[in-house]
Amino acid sequence: MAKQVSPGVLALRKVVEDVYREAREAKERGELVGWSSSKFPCELANAFGLHVVYPENQAAGIAANRYGELLCQAAEDLGYDNDICGYARISLAYAAGKRAARKFDPETGEYIIDPSTGKPMKDADGKAVIDEATGKPKKDPKTQTPYMVLDDLNEIMALPDGVEKERRLAAISPIRQMQMPMPDFVLCCNNICNCMTKWYENIARMHNIPLVMIDIPYNNTVEVDDTYVAYIRGQFDKAIKQLEEISGRKFDEKKFEEACANANRTAKAWLKVCDYLQYKPAPYSGFDLFNHMADVVTARGKVEAAEAFEQLAVDLEETIKKGETTTPFPEKYRVMFEGIPCWPKLPALFKPLKEHGVNVTAVVYAPAFGFVYNNMDEMVRAYCKAPNSVCIEQGVDWREGICRDNKVDGVLVHYNRSCKPWSGYMAEMQRRFTNDLGVPCAGFDGDQADPRNFNAAQYETRVQGLVEAMEANQKAKEA
Ligand code: SF4
């Protein structure tokens, strides 16, 4: 039976699809489209009614669709170092015109199927059908996909009109992330990290387009100093002037207030959704939260997103009342998953957790997008509180609070090769969690976008070690 999708999830999917579709249509009409970092104050662009899309979400989607390596390698071939964040490499390759395209046979024009893809065929009893010739499970042809190769949009567009040009354009992967319109301006806020600054500067230079930059200094203290607020508010004023020049429109105070109201409604509903992970058993898995990250980033200033998240909260309340969960296994252990998931390897991440009954009931990455504020100064302070821009004391405090509230038995830390600012202080955090919470921690090496940096065998061993430690902890408590 097909998995039931709740009304809230369906509404959120539509919200994101609409943002990307409207941006594509706007571009075709000759209107401006911007690219924005995920924690740039979207309320500013919303005040001008500008179309904006989000390269980080795009890169995560490209990685989850297994094109991450192709695009990361393309960026490296353009001269970008392999040590640069995978999202940045994917985005820079895309900005340079690189595209993942289906491989076709030039004689027949047919796409060439990659035999390693597809799901195993099942018989009427649900058992895998074995191919007599190879002795291996047969693949369901309906689920098989073509080989993916790299193509270049600039080269394609330089071709004379004709069959070759049409075929190559049609071969570009149809996923929305591979059809994102090119930027006319970029909006960058480095509350995420400083890699972002160089990434966006490069795009601005590559396309010769304006860059609107909000510089948020790293916070060495838990409180945000008033001088920071004044410095950032000054930049908001400059950004508004720049956006007036870019759009040719005056700043619309009413639209700005509406966007702020919507963003707050979205943030409150999103935090409510995140908090449902406190229930035991949790009504869903932290992996479901990761899937909604794109929604909160892409559309948090839109009323449709606020309504969809409120609907999702209602759906989850119902799920809790019925004592149900979307996690497809009984919850034996609860863990915090630290960091960004390895998008190209989600099934490999999930498999050992499922085998051992480990549910992810706490994540830091998701609630970090819950910006709630009542006025402009509070808005500035809210945007200062991103995971990579706060001091270690604040970071530990957030995580330990979530671990306690969500009742975790252990912590699984992703040492993400892409995200150095995040991974750099994790060893010290791990030490503090173990000390303060008395829960075991296990770390594994991986990457959010580049599958070359993940090793399934190492991950499985680390999960196994964590499970053994959690089991020993539980036995000691019982004794
Ligand atoms: S915060 Fe980490 S993952 Fe995000 S852009 Fe920066 S380096 Fe990459």
Residues whose N, C-alpha, C, O or C-beta is under 5 A from the ligand:
A	BS01	SF4	C85 Y87 I192 C193 C195 S418 C419 K420
